């Protein structure tokens, strides 16, 4: 991984400082530890993770030297109830960045799975540290880049994909990372400058979830309905068969056919 090449092309505060590790447990865990002593926008990048974390307590498959594992430290001036917007923001930024650098038609599955050809190419895990009114947010981004289909472990082989599989050629991870950091800078700046509505409109434009029949598992509840919209705080508005609307902050969503 050529970190100097990335640094040369950074346009704003996000990614100005980069910490690179050949191997670590989880870049998110590391970023949370470093969040008090490091500047906003610092990025932690690893070539490999021993215990990569996914959403909902899952593990994130993190083999060496092929994929992107990156966590960005943010210090948002947002109310804690608006933290879902950080997740929405990062999904919009990553979608733009991957589209620009690969030409692939990435869409977002609520809240922030990066999807192409109905398969998952990447995911984002946002973790917060709230203490004495100070908020630290860590945006952890995992993207499958130069992986062949037969390299995926059995449990995700049917549902996961990579840039290489979809494009048919390898792509430099540095190019995608640079684009992500610059796009996060752009959309995070907009969000902090009262651009919440513009950001939500952009998320709606890039998602493939709205209007679809879906199933959402929230803990031990399973809900079925139509994914109608997202509200001003980034929650999914699910229209149930009863006609009632349910607002969902977090859950495991499956699009039904
Ligand atoms: C998901 O489950 O969809 C989210 C996956 C997030 C994975 C990334 S890889 C970099 C960062 N460090 C982690 O331990 N997880 C995130």
py3Dmol code that shows the C-alpha trace and the ligand (Angstrom):
import py3Dmol

protein = """\
ATOM      1  CA  UNK A   1       0.000   0.000   0.000  1.00  0.00           C
ATOM      2  CA  UNK A   2       1.460   3.324  -1.092  1.00  0.00           C
ATOM      3  CA  UNK A   3       0.307   5.853   1.526  1.00  0.00           C
ATOM      4  CA  UNK A   4       2.402   8.714   0.078  1.00  0.00           C
ATOM      5  CA  UNK A   5       0.556   8.426  -3.220  1.00  0.00           C
ATOM      6  CA  UNK A   6      -2.755   8.786  -1.350  1.00  0.00           C
ATOM      7  CA  UNK A   7      -1.537  11.754   0.729  1.00  0.00           C
ATOM      8  CA  UNK A   8      -0.465  13.695  -2.396  1.00  0.00           C
ATOM      9  CA  UNK A   9      -4.038  13.717  -3.706  1.00  0.00           C
ATOM     10  CA  UNK A  10      -5.902  14.609  -0.512  1.00  0.00           C
ATOM     11  CA  UNK A  11      -7.831  17.862  -0.971  1.00  0.00           C
ATOM     12  CA  UNK A  12      -9.304  18.584   2.493  1.00  0.00           C
ATOM     13  CA  UNK A  13      -9.004  17.728   6.171  1.00  0.00           C
ATOM     14  CA  UNK A  14     -10.198  14.132   5.831  1.00  0.00           C
ATOM     15  CA  UNK A  15      -7.166  11.878   5.324  1.00  0.00           C
ATOM     16  CA  UNK A  16      -4.605  14.592   5.992  1.00  0.00           C
ATOM     17  CA  UNK A  17      -3.226  12.330   8.689  1.00  0.00           C
ATOM     18  CA  UNK A  18      -3.001   8.611   7.858  1.00  0.00           C
ATOM     19  CA  UNK A  19      -1.888   5.814  10.170  1.00  0.00           C
ATOM     20  CA  UNK A  20      -1.032   2.641   8.286  1.00  0.00           C
ATOM     21  CA  UNK A  21      -0.768  -0.853   9.780  1.00  0.00           C
ATOM     22  CA  UNK A  22       0.185  -4.024   7.960  1.00  0.00           C
ATOM     23  CA  UNK A  23      -1.942  -5.982  10.376  1.00  0.00           C
ATOM     24  CA  UNK A  24      -4.255  -5.041  13.228  1.00  0.00           C
ATOM     25  CA  UNK A  25      -7.242  -6.451  15.142  1.00  0.00           C
ATOM     26  CA  UNK A  26      -9.776  -3.944  13.831  1.00  0.00           C
ATOM     27  CA  UNK A  27      -9.140  -0.459  12.424  1.00  0.00           C
ATOM     28  CA  UNK A  28     -12.362   0.683  14.141  1.00  0.00           C
ATOM     29  CA  UNK A  29     -11.133  -0.406  17.571  1.00  0.00           C
ATOM     30  CA  UNK A  30      -7.832   1.335  16.936  1.00  0.00           C
ATOM     31  CA  UNK A  31      -9.549   4.506  15.694  1.00  0.00           C
ATOM     32  CA  UNK A  32     -11.755   4.637  18.796  1.00  0.00           C
ATOM     33  CA  UNK A  33      -8.609   4.412  20.962  1.00  0.00           C
ATOM     34  CA  UNK A  34      -6.869   7.154  18.948  1.00  0.00           C
ATOM     35  CA  UNK A  35      -9.933   9.395  18.655  1.00  0.00           C
ATOM     36  CA  UNK A  36      -9.091  11.676  21.608  1.00  0.00           C
ATOM     37  CA  UNK A  37      -5.457  12.232  20.711  1.00  0.00           C
ATOM     38  CA  UNK A  38      -5.767  12.448  16.910  1.00  0.00           C
ATOM     39  CA  UNK A  39      -7.065  15.223  14.703  1.00  0.00           C
ATOM     40  CA  UNK A  40     -10.479  15.086  13.127  1.00  0.00           C
ATOM     41  CA  UNK A  41     -10.230  13.430   9.724  1.00  0.00           C
ATOM     42  CA  UNK A  42      -7.373  11.109  10.682  1.00  0.00           C
ATOM     43  CA  UNK A  43      -7.635   7.793   8.843  1.00  0.00           C
ATOM     44  CA  UNK A  44      -6.486   4.393  10.086  1.00  0.00           C
ATOM     45  CA  UNK A  45      -5.767   1.966   7.231  1.00  0.00           C
ATOM     46  CA  UNK A  46      -4.726  -1.668   7.502  1.00  0.00           C
ATOM     47  CA  UNK A  47      -3.663  -4.268   4.945  1.00  0.00           C
ATOM     48  CA  UNK A  48      -5.230  -7.043   7.005  1.00  0.00           C
ATOM     49  CA  UNK A  49      -7.473  -7.375  10.090  1.00  0.00           C
ATOM     50  CA  UNK A  50      -7.308 -10.243  12.583  1.00  0.00           C
ATOM     51  CA  UNK A  51     -10.778  -9.519  13.996  1.00  0.00           C
ATOM     52  CA  UNK A  52     -12.612  -7.211  11.607  1.00  0.00           C
ATOM     53  CA  UNK A  53     -16.007  -6.151  12.934  1.00  0.00           C
ATOM     54  CA  UNK A  54     -19.228  -6.063  10.913  1.00  0.00           C
ATOM     55  CA  UNK A  55     -22.637  -4.624  11.785  1.00  0.00           C
ATOM     56  CA  UNK A  56     -24.897  -6.344  14.303  1.00  0.00           C
ATOM     57  CA  UNK A  57     -22.011  -8.078  16.080  1.00  0.00           C
ATOM     58  CA  UNK A  58     -20.866  -9.983  12.987  1.00  0.00           C
ATOM     59  CA  UNK A  59     -17.270 -10.474  11.912  1.00  0.00           C
ATOM     60  CA  UNK A  60     -15.889  -8.871   8.747  1.00  0.00           C
ATOM     61  CA  UNK A  61     -13.788 -11.164   6.560  1.00  0.00           C
ATOM     62  CA  UNK A  62     -10.454  -9.302   6.180  1.00  0.00           C
ATOM     63  CA  UNK A  63      -7.799 -11.218   4.169  1.00  0.00           C
ATOM     64  CA  UNK A  64      -4.385  -9.555   3.537  1.00  0.00           C
ATOM     65  CA  UNK A  65      -3.377  -7.122   0.786  1.00  0.00           C
ATOM     66  CA  UNK A  66      -6.471  -7.309  -1.422  1.00  0.00           C
ATOM     67  CA  UNK A  67      -9.188  -5.200   0.151  1.00  0.00           C
ATOM     68  CA  UNK A  68      -9.794  -1.870   1.858  1.00  0.00           C
ATOM     69  CA  UNK A  69     -10.062  -1.664   5.657  1.00  0.00           C
ATOM     70  CA  UNK A  70     -10.183   1.954   6.762  1.00  0.00           C
ATOM     71  CA  UNK A  71     -11.596   3.906   9.701  1.00  0.00           C
ATOM     72  CA  UNK A  72     -12.005   7.684   9.753  1.00  0.00           C
ATOM     73  CA  UNK A  73     -12.126   9.679  12.995  1.00  0.00           C
ATOM     74  CA  UNK A  74     -14.796  12.406  13.064  1.00  0.00           C
ATOM     75  CA  UNK A  75     -15.674  14.908  15.771  1.00  0.00           C
ATOM     76  CA  UNK A  76     -19.120  16.007  14.609  1.00  0.00           C
ATOM     77  CA  UNK A  77     -21.005  18.976  15.962  1.00  0.00           C
ATOM     78  CA  UNK A  78     -24.293  17.125  15.742  1.00  0.00           C
ATOM     79  CA  UNK A  79     -26.888  16.121  18.286  1.00  0.00           C
ATOM     80  CA  UNK A  80     -26.546  12.447  19.314  1.00  0.00           C
ATOM     81  CA  UNK A  81     -30.009  11.773  17.822  1.00  0.00           C
ATOM     82  CA  UNK A  82     -28.618  12.771  14.422  1.00  0.00           C
ATOM     83  CA  UNK A  83     -25.742  10.314  14.393  1.00  0.00           C
ATOM     84  CA  UNK A  84     -27.433   8.093  11.805  1.00  0.00           C
ATOM     85  CA  UNK A  85     -26.709  10.952   9.423  1.00  0.00           C
ATOM     86  CA  UNK A  86     -22.987  10.147   9.749  1.00  0.00           C
ATOM     87  CA  UNK A  87     -23.779   6.666   8.458  1.00  0.00           C
ATOM     88  CA  UNK A  88     -25.930   8.069   5.647  1.00  0.00           C
ATOM     89  CA  UNK A  89     -23.157  10.556   4.788  1.00  0.00           C
ATOM     90  CA  UNK A  90     -20.486   7.858   4.573  1.00  0.00           C
ATOM     91  CA  UNK A  91     -22.628   5.641   2.345  1.00  0.00           C
ATOM     92  CA  UNK A  92     -23.192   8.530  -0.076  1.00  0.00           C
ATOM     93  CA  UNK A  93     -19.465   9.374  -0.076  1.00  0.00           C
ATOM     94  CA  UNK A  94     -18.347   5.756  -0.672  1.00  0.00           C
ATOM     95  CA  UNK A  95     -20.897   5.234  -3.447  1.00  0.00           C
ATOM     96  CA  UNK A  96     -19.653   8.329  -5.300  1.00  0.00           C
ATOM     97  CA  UNK A  97     -16.026   7.327  -4.768  1.00  0.00           C
ATOM     98  CA  UNK A  98     -16.417   3.756  -6.025  1.00  0.00           C
ATOM     99  CA  UNK A  99     -18.515   4.864  -9.008  1.00  0.00           C
ATOM    100  CA  UNK A 100     -15.845   7.424  -9.973  1.00  0.00           C
ATOM    101  CA  UNK A 101     -12.887   5.069  -9.700  1.00  0.00           C
ATOM    102  CA  UNK A 102     -14.407   1.854 -11.076  1.00  0.00           C
ATOM    103  CA  UNK A 103     -17.323   2.944 -13.264  1.00  0.00           C
ATOM    104  CA  UNK A 104     -19.488   0.347 -11.489  1.00  0.00           C
ATOM    105  CA  UNK A 105     -23.112   1.177 -10.762  1.00  0.00           C
ATOM    106  CA  UNK A 106     -22.976   0.905  -6.977  1.00  0.00           C
ATOM    107  CA  UNK A 107     -26.227   1.453  -5.073  1.00  0.00           C
ATOM    108  CA  UNK A 108     -26.921   1.683  -1.339  1.00  0.00           C
ATOM    109  CA  UNK A 109     -28.985  -0.855   0.591  1.00  0.00           C
ATOM    110  CA  UNK A 110     -30.315   0.777   3.763  1.00  0.00           C
ATOM    111  CA  UNK A 111     -28.583   1.908   5.818  1.00  0.00           C
ATOM    112  CA  UNK A 112     -25.161   1.583   4.237  1.00  0.00           C
ATOM    113  CA  UNK A 113     -24.413  -1.636   2.362  1.00  0.00           C
ATOM    114  CA  UNK A 114     -22.651  -1.001  -0.945  1.00  0.00           C
ATOM    115  CA  UNK A 115     -24.372  -3.174  -3.534  1.00  0.00           C
ATOM    116  CA  UNK A 116     -23.726  -4.087  -7.155  1.00  0.00           C
ATOM    117  CA  UNK A 117     -25.489  -6.820  -9.173  1.00  0.00           C
ATOM    118  CA  UNK A 118     -27.575  -7.547  -6.046  1.00  0.00           C
ATOM    119  CA  UNK A 119     -24.432  -8.548  -4.140  1.00  0.00           C
ATOM    120  CA  UNK A 120     -22.547  -6.825  -1.329  1.00  0.00           C
ATOM    121  CA  UNK A 121     -19.233  -5.245  -2.289  1.00  0.00           C
ATOM    122  CA  UNK A 122     -18.717  -3.282   0.897  1.00  0.00           C
ATOM    123  CA  UNK A 123     -20.097  -2.230   4.227  1.00  0.00           C
ATOM    124  CA  UNK A 124     -19.754   0.554   6.764  1.00  0.00           C
ATOM    125  CA  UNK A 125     -19.727   0.277  10.549  1.00  0.00           C
ATOM    126  CA  UNK A 126     -20.150   3.558  12.425  1.00  0.00           C
ATOM    127  CA  UNK A 127     -19.193   3.488  16.100  1.00  0.00           C
ATOM    128  CA  UNK A 128     -19.614   6.318  18.575  1.00  0.00           C
ATOM    129  CA  UNK A 129     -17.861   7.385  21.717  1.00  0.00           C
ATOM    130  CA  UNK A 130     -20.027   9.726  23.786  1.00  0.00           C
ATOM    131  CA  UNK A 131     -18.473  11.215  26.872  1.00  0.00           C
ATOM    132  CA  UNK A 132     -19.232  14.427  28.809  1.00  0.00           C
ATOM    133  CA  UNK A 133     -21.043  15.938  25.850  1.00  0.00           C
ATOM    134  CA  UNK A 134     -18.147  15.246  23.504  1.00  0.00           C
ATOM    135  CA  UNK A 135     -18.824  13.074  20.524  1.00  0.00           C
ATOM    136  CA  UNK A 136     -16.335  11.023  18.591  1.00  0.00           C
ATOM    137  CA  UNK A 137     -17.532   9.030  15.613  1.00  0.00           C
ATOM    138  CA  UNK A 138     -15.545   6.383  13.823  1.00  0.00           C
ATOM    139  CA  UNK A 139     -16.619   5.457  10.315  1.00  0.00           C
ATOM    140  CA  UNK A 140     -15.251   2.020   9.419  1.00  0.00           C
ATOM    141  CA  UNK A 141     -15.258   1.150   5.741  1.00  0.00           C
ATOM    142  CA  UNK A 142     -14.646  -2.325   4.330  1.00  0.00           C
ATOM    143  CA  UNK A 143     -14.591  -2.900   0.556  1.00  0.00           C
ATOM    144  CA  UNK A 144     -13.807  -6.084  -1.347  1.00  0.00           C
ATOM    145  CA  UNK A 145     -11.465  -4.982  -4.122  1.00  0.00           C
ATOM    146  CA  UNK A 146      -9.074  -7.480  -5.738  1.00  0.00           C
ATOM    147  CA  UNK A 147     -10.706 -10.738  -4.666  1.00  0.00           C
ATOM    148  CA  UNK A 148     -11.780 -13.590  -6.974  1.00  0.00           C
ATOM    149  CA  UNK A 149     -15.117 -15.337  -6.460  1.00  0.00           C
ATOM    150  CA  UNK A 150     -13.517 -18.598  -5.297  1.00  0.00           C
ATOM    151  CA  UNK A 151     -11.536 -16.790  -2.579  1.00  0.00           C
ATOM    152  CA  UNK A 152     -14.639 -15.861  -0.552  1.00  0.00           C
ATOM    153  CA  UNK A 153     -15.396 -18.182   2.375  1.00  0.00           C
ATOM    154  CA  UNK A 154     -18.422 -20.448   1.824  1.00  0.00           C
ATOM    155  CA  UNK A 155     -20.844 -18.527   4.030  1.00  0.00           C
ATOM    156  CA  UNK A 156     -20.615 -15.336   1.946  1.00  0.00           C
ATOM    157  CA  UNK A 157     -19.707 -16.748  -1.494  1.00  0.00           C
ATOM    158  CA  UNK A 158     -23.276 -16.403  -2.810  1.00  0.00           C
ATOM    159  CA  UNK A 159     -23.931 -12.930  -1.438  1.00  0.00           C
ATOM    160  CA  UNK A 160     -20.585 -11.079  -1.688  1.00  0.00           C
ATOM    161  CA  UNK A 161     -18.768  -9.593  -4.646  1.00  0.00           C
ATOM    162  CA  UNK A 162     -15.656  -7.505  -5.333  1.00  0.00           C
ATOM    163  CA  UNK A 163     -14.514  -4.753  -7.678  1.00  0.00           C
ATOM    164  CA  UNK A 164     -12.383  -7.287  -9.578  1.00  0.00           C
ATOM    165  CA  UNK A 165     -15.268  -9.730 -10.058  1.00  0.00           C
ATOM    166  CA  UNK A 166     -17.624  -7.030 -11.342  1.00  0.00           C
ATOM    167  CA  UNK A 167     -15.120  -5.126 -13.458  1.00  0.00           C
ATOM    168  CA  UNK A 168     -13.040  -8.039 -14.697  1.00  0.00           C
ATOM    169  CA  UNK A 169      -9.769  -6.252 -13.870  1.00  0.00           C
ATOM    170  CA  UNK A 170      -7.895  -5.320 -10.723  1.00  0.00           C
ATOM    171  CA  UNK A 171      -8.075  -1.723  -9.477  1.00  0.00           C
ATOM    172  CA  UNK A 172      -5.472   0.038  -7.310  1.00  0.00           C
ATOM    173  CA  UNK A 173      -6.785   0.249  -3.751  1.00  0.00           C
ATOM    174  CA  UNK A 174      -4.982   3.588  -3.350  1.00  0.00           C
ATOM    175  CA  UNK A 175      -7.205   5.178  -6.032  1.00  0.00           C
ATOM    176  CA  UNK A 176     -10.408   4.096  -4.305  1.00  0.00           C
ATOM    177  CA  UNK A 177      -9.132   5.128  -0.851  1.00  0.00           C
ATOM    178  CA  UNK A 178      -8.134   8.599  -2.136  1.00  0.00           C
ATOM    179  CA  UNK A 179     -11.551   9.082  -3.721  1.00  0.00           C
ATOM    180  CA  UNK A 180     -13.336   7.957  -0.529  1.00  0.00           C
ATOM    181  CA  UNK A 181     -11.361  10.383   1.649  1.00  0.00           C
ATOM    182  CA  UNK A 182     -12.050  13.292  -0.724  1.00  0.00           C
ATOM    183  CA  UNK A 183     -15.747  12.409  -1.008  1.00  0.00           C
ATOM    184  CA  UNK A 184     -16.133  12.063   2.776  1.00  0.00           C
ATOM    185  CA  UNK A 185     -14.567  15.525   3.035  1.00  0.00           C
ATOM    186  CA  UNK A 186     -17.121  16.901   0.570  1.00  0.00           C
ATOM    187  CA  UNK A 187     -20.258  15.317   2.071  1.00  0.00           C
ATOM    188  CA  UNK A 188     -19.204  15.730   5.725  1.00  0.00           C
ATOM    189  CA  UNK A 189     -18.524  19.425   5.121  1.00  0.00           C
ATOM    190  CA  UNK A 190     -21.966  19.747   3.553  1.00  0.00           C
ATOM    191  CA  UNK A 191     -23.611  17.950   6.496  1.00  0.00           C
ATOM    192  CA  UNK A 192     -21.910  20.252   9.020  1.00  0.00           C
ATOM    193  CA  UNK A 193     -23.040  23.307   7.039  1.00  0.00           C
ATOM    194  CA  UNK A 194     -26.768  22.581   7.347  1.00  0.00           C
ATOM    195  CA  UNK A 195     -26.777  20.459   4.212  1.00  0.00           C
ATOM    196  CA  UNK A 196     -28.776  17.671   5.852  1.00  0.00           C
ATOM    197  CA  UNK A 197     -31.655  17.828   3.360  1.00  0.00           C
ATOM    198  CA  UNK A 198     -29.354  17.813   0.340  1.00  0.00           C
ATOM    199  CA  UNK A 199     -27.538  14.819   1.800  1.00  0.00           C
ATOM    200  CA  UNK A 200     -30.786  12.905   2.418  1.00  0.00           C
ATOM    201  CA  UNK A 201     -31.953  13.671  -1.142  1.00  0.00           C
ATOM    202  CA  UNK A 202     -28.661  12.332  -2.487  1.00  0.00           C
ATOM    203  CA  UNK A 203     -28.957   9.158  -0.397  1.00  0.00           C
ATOM    204  CA  UNK A 204     -32.478   8.622  -1.803  1.00  0.00           C
ATOM    205  CA  UNK A 205     -31.135   9.063  -5.350  1.00  0.00           C
ATOM    206  CA  UNK A 206     -28.419   6.439  -4.776  1.00  0.00           C
ATOM    207  CA  UNK A 207     -30.404   3.801  -2.893  1.00  0.00           C
ATOM    208  CA  UNK A 208     -31.972   0.681  -4.375  1.00  0.00           C
ATOM    209  CA  UNK A 209     -34.058  -0.007  -1.252  1.00  0.00           C
ATOM    210  CA  UNK A 210     -36.936   2.479  -1.433  1.00  0.00           C
ATOM    211  CA  UNK A 211     -40.182   1.280  -2.955  1.00  0.00           C
ATOM    212  CA  UNK A 212     -39.209  -2.378  -2.443  1.00  0.00           C
ATOM    213  CA  UNK A 213     -40.946  -5.098  -0.431  1.00  0.00           C
ATOM    214  CA  UNK A 214     -38.619  -5.868   2.450  1.00  0.00           C
ATOM    215  CA  UNK A 215     -38.127  -7.896   5.583  1.00  0.00           C
ATOM    216  CA  UNK A 216     -36.314  -6.328   8.539  1.00  0.00           C
ATOM    217  CA  UNK A 217     -35.049  -8.260  11.532  1.00  0.00           C
ATOM    218  CA  UNK A 218     -34.649  -6.103  14.638  1.00  0.00           C
ATOM    219  CA  UNK A 219     -33.408  -8.249  17.512  1.00  0.00           C
ATOM    220  CA  UNK A 220     -36.112 -10.908  17.872  1.00  0.00           C
ATOM    221  CA  UNK A 221     -38.761  -9.010  15.866  1.00  0.00           C
ATOM    222  CA  UNK A 222     -39.272  -9.564  12.137  1.00  0.00           C
ATOM    223  CA  UNK A 223     -41.208  -6.932  10.210  1.00  0.00           C
ATOM    224  CA  UNK A 224     -42.491  -7.058   6.614  1.00  0.00           C
ATOM    225  CA  UNK A 225     -43.596  -4.124   4.501  1.00  0.00           C
ATOM    226  CA  UNK A 226     -42.670  -1.574   1.869  1.00  0.00           C
ATOM    227  CA  UNK A 227     -39.551   0.565   2.370  1.00  0.00           C
ATOM    228  CA  UNK A 228     -41.219   3.925   1.917  1.00  0.00           C
ATOM    229  CA  UNK A 229     -38.673   6.592   2.758  1.00  0.00           C
ATOM    230  CA  UNK A 230     -36.061   7.754   5.216  1.00  0.00           C
ATOM    231  CA  UNK A 231     -36.910  10.479   7.695  1.00  0.00           C
ATOM    232  CA  UNK A 232     -34.931  13.575   8.686  1.00  0.00           C
ATOM    233  CA  UNK A 233     -32.798  11.563  11.100  1.00  0.00           C
ATOM    234  CA  UNK A 234     -31.924   8.828   8.596  1.00  0.00           C
ATOM    235  CA  UNK A 235     -34.405   6.273   9.978  1.00  0.00           C
ATOM    236  CA  UNK A 236     -36.103   3.927   7.531  1.00  0.00           C
ATOM    237  CA  UNK A 237     -39.857   4.421   7.239  1.00  0.00           C
ATOM    238  CA  UNK A 238     -41.442   0.994   6.771  1.00  0.00           C
ATOM    239  CA  UNK A 239     -45.108   0.829   5.670  1.00  0.00           C
ATOM    240  CA  UNK A 240     -46.627  -2.279   7.252  1.00  0.00           C
ATOM    241  CA  UNK A 241     -49.510  -4.300   5.764  1.00  0.00           C
ATOM    242  CA  UNK A 242     -51.749  -2.792   8.475  1.00  0.00           C
ATOM    243  CA  UNK A 243     -51.161   0.625   6.906  1.00  0.00           C
ATOM    244  CA  UNK A 244     -49.171   1.832   9.889  1.00  0.00           C
ATOM    245  CA  UNK A 245     -45.671   3.235   9.472  1.00  0.00           C
ATOM    246  CA  UNK A 246     -42.770   2.034  11.602  1.00  0.00           C
ATOM    247  CA  UNK A 247     -39.526   4.014  11.869  1.00  0.00           C
ATOM    248  CA  UNK A 248     -36.424   1.871  12.106  1.00  0.00           C
ATOM    249  CA  UNK A 249     -33.069   3.046  13.375  1.00  0.00           C
ATOM    250  CA  UNK A 250     -31.111  -0.144  12.905  1.00  0.00           C
ATOM    251  CA  UNK A 251     -31.777  -3.667  11.691  1.00  0.00           C
ATOM    252  CA  UNK A 252     -30.957  -6.385   9.190  1.00  0.00           C
ATOM    253  CA  UNK A 253     -32.800  -5.781   5.932  1.00  0.00           C
ATOM    254  CA  UNK A 254     -33.581  -8.228   3.135  1.00  0.00           C
ATOM    255  CA  UNK A 255     -35.166  -7.075  -0.120  1.00  0.00           C
ATOM    256  CA  UNK A 256     -37.912  -9.544  -1.092  1.00  0.00           C
ATOM    257  CA  UNK A 257     -38.774 -10.397  -4.665  1.00  0.00           C
TER     258      UNK A 257
END
"""
ligand_1 = """\
16
LIG
C -20.993 -4.362 7.656
O -21.243 -5.307 8.411
O -21.572 -4.230 6.575
C -19.946 -3.340 8.047
C -18.567 -3.801 7.770
C -17.498 -2.816 8.159
C -16.101 -3.373 7.999
C -15.038 -2.353 8.220
S -13.426 -2.886 7.743
C -12.712 -1.480 8.466
C -13.452 -1.237 9.771
N -12.850 -2.000 10.851
C -13.679 -2.961 11.298
O -13.409 -3.774 12.207
N -14.834 -2.921 10.626
C -14.859 -1.852 9.649
"""
view = py3Dmol.view(width=600, height=400)
view.addModel(protein, "pdb")
view.setStyle({"model": 0}, {"cartoon": {"style": "trace"}})
view.addModel(ligand_1, "xyz")
view.setStyle({"model": 1}, {"stick": {}})
view.zoomTo()
view.show()
